[in-house]
Amino acid sequence: MHTLKQDSGDRIDITTVDKVGHKGEKISSTRIRQLLLDGNVEELPYLIGHSYESKCEGTGTFLIPFSHYTLPAPGRYDVTLKNKSKSLQTEEMIIEKDKMLLTSLDEIPLWLEGSLTIVWNRRMKAERVQTGKKAQTFCRPSLI
């Protein structure tokens, strides 16, 4: 880095910044992407200063993600859906890379339809529980 200034004939100034880390690891875009792809959305606020957010178009029972946002790993998530004036906390399931499904709403309320922000709060942990004669699967917030 120091030779860059010299090689440029002092036309380029150099500013060196200290390495910033969390839990002993360097904060980097690669690490942030990997946490997202692994579904560890609850770790992201420590690295980016806020919960991860993505944009989508919401209508009826569909959430269509905008192509330039990365979705978390397949799984069930506690999310907040927001438009310019209102918000709603709900659950959402990522089925595969670009397919999202609302799991706790029959459909998006009319007052929330349109361009939405999804705030990814945390991944839900699936558990099987024996209740009477049936085994049921439910999700609860994962405490990672």
Helices and strands as residue ranges (DSSP letters): H 2-7, E 21-22, E 25-26, H 29-37, G 41-43, H 44-48, E 52-59, E 62-65, E 75-82, E 87-96, E 99-102, G 110-112, E 114-131, E 134-141
